[in-house]
Amino acid sequence: MGKPVTTTEKVFLNGRLVPADQATLSVFDAGFLHGAGLFETMRAYAGKVYRLDQHLDRLAKSAKALSIPLTTDKNSLRRAVEQTLQANGLSEARLRLTLSRGDLRRPPDHTHPATLVITASAMTPYPAQFYQKGMTVVLSDVKLNSSDPLARHKSSNYLSRLLVLRKAQQLGAGEALWFTELNHLGEGCISNVFLAKDSTLLTPPLEEPILPGITRDAVLELAQADKIPTRQQTLTIDDLLGAEEIFLTNSIMEVMPVCRFEKHAVGNEQPGPLTQRLAELYRQDVAEKCGV
C-alpha cells in the first residue's frame, strides 16, 4: 500500500493554520448546504495584499447586512490573511477569504462563530494577449434583480454567475455582461464594467444591483486624482454600442481592455488611450502600496 499523499499547502481555518489536506468542514455548515456565505478574492504583490483593508471592510459590511456572524475583528483578520500568505511561502498570490454562516445546528446569532477559511495559491495571471489585443465579451440573457437581497454582496451563492461565465467561455469570450431587469448595464459575472466616451469615464452607479468592487473604487479614485472626468450614471445598450473604449476590473484581472462584444468591435479593436492610462495608474498604485 502506498503512502498517503501529503501537501505543504496551509489553510487558515477557524483560527489556526492547518495542512490543506486536513482542513475539514461540518456537513451541517450553511455555506455547504445553502451557499449562505461571503467571500473576498484578493491579490498579493511582493508579499503584500493590495487594498486589504478595503476588502475586509466590504466583508464586514456585507456580513452585517446578511446577518452572517463575523466575530473576528479587523486586525485579527488582517493578521490571518498575512499569516496564510507567509505560511505558503508566496510572494505573488491569489487569496480567498470565505465566511459562512456556520453550523446550522447553532443559533443564528453573533455569539456563535461562523466558519472562516483563508486560502492562498500561486498567482496565475490572465493571458498577456488579453491585455495586448483586448478581451471579447458577450451579453448575458440572465438579468440582475435589484430586489435580490444578495445583490451588491460577494455571496458564495455564485452558481448562476459561473454558469453564465462558462457559456461565455464556450462561445470564445472571456466574460459576459449583465443588464438589470430595467435593461440598465450592470456588471460582468466576475467584474465591474467601465466605458469611455469623449474622454470621460463612465460606469454604472452603486444604486444599480452591482458589487461595489475594490478595483472599481481604486480606478475611480485614480482617475479623479489624474483629473480624468468620471461619471457614475445609468447606462444602456446604446451607451455600450457608442463607447469608444470598454474595460473590466477585478482584483485578479486588474484593468482588462475589452475590444469586442458579441460581433461588435469596440473602437479600433485595440486597447484605447484612457484604458491604457488607467492601467498604468493602477500599476503605479500597486507599486506604491505593495512595494513592487
Steps between C-alpha positions, in 0.01 A plus 500: 500500500635843404543781744223763518559812296604795714521868416693795634213736416356668809144619554377736771190336648311639798793658678793275408719398210462136397630289210259532208432126492388515864267800465145373546156657546187374666243340271252728679679818392257746343753597236508140377127437533355832384780717362443725803831678504723775367843508346776739401750435222822692553833533326843523660798669341851467646352329804242769578125490434382798296232708675446236766317734737243586234431130442454441873273803535278376218484154655396642838234722343349212305515266801299752701248551220446125449511403871807281461685505833849645471654478844860552388613863514668676209851490644473126561368446148788701359753291693331178390524599134866596538579178690338289230704672231824456696427139598472408134822678408332708234589844371269531199176336599126470467323482835144418591334572833173314546253565782196278538207504738648196671338194653123513451444320831618812684281805560532772231651764724835668539597306812572193287791526257453453130734292286804698384736363235794670331696343215799624303622364167760596245382775268403396148442820302270541202668443163717792385315512167183608681674819612669551162204431272206534736249250632183394321180505705144392437171628638324286757134419449465460878400821682619658822215546746505815711270340760734203554630521860835362379547780248798726577659228718775252409293199593614138489174428317682539169374222275290718267802718426727202442248345260475822299879536501544141383259562212696813405824304500342231281422778252865608501451800729670584828203657681128571471333833577176504697215749474235570764132422472464863380760437227762715668861391460614328820823302526680190384474156656819568696580862417389860496469679166616843381439688176686796352350756267616851417794458743255439787496186714153355557388217728166385645419653840476296818125561503491223241516142638876473447795413720692796647826365361827577672678542166206707376548737793875514438453589133251776580734638765800493266305653211379789712848563636628510140229754404323252273129593480292221657128442527307227678171488312232275359625338181320301230580287197518822296782625723678170455463520121622860497797449731843586364661277763381230740692336779432268793643497851550252780784418737649229280455647151577856620408724201393277211436658158195381307530540126206293381156413633297248309588587134537872575847656490580751773693802370774382268515159672807603696531605866420872502702785650281547807507127575876495462541807720288351779684168476825693544363695798379175654844340468655808657257478791581132549871582499451776755278302737672162470860602441528320168 
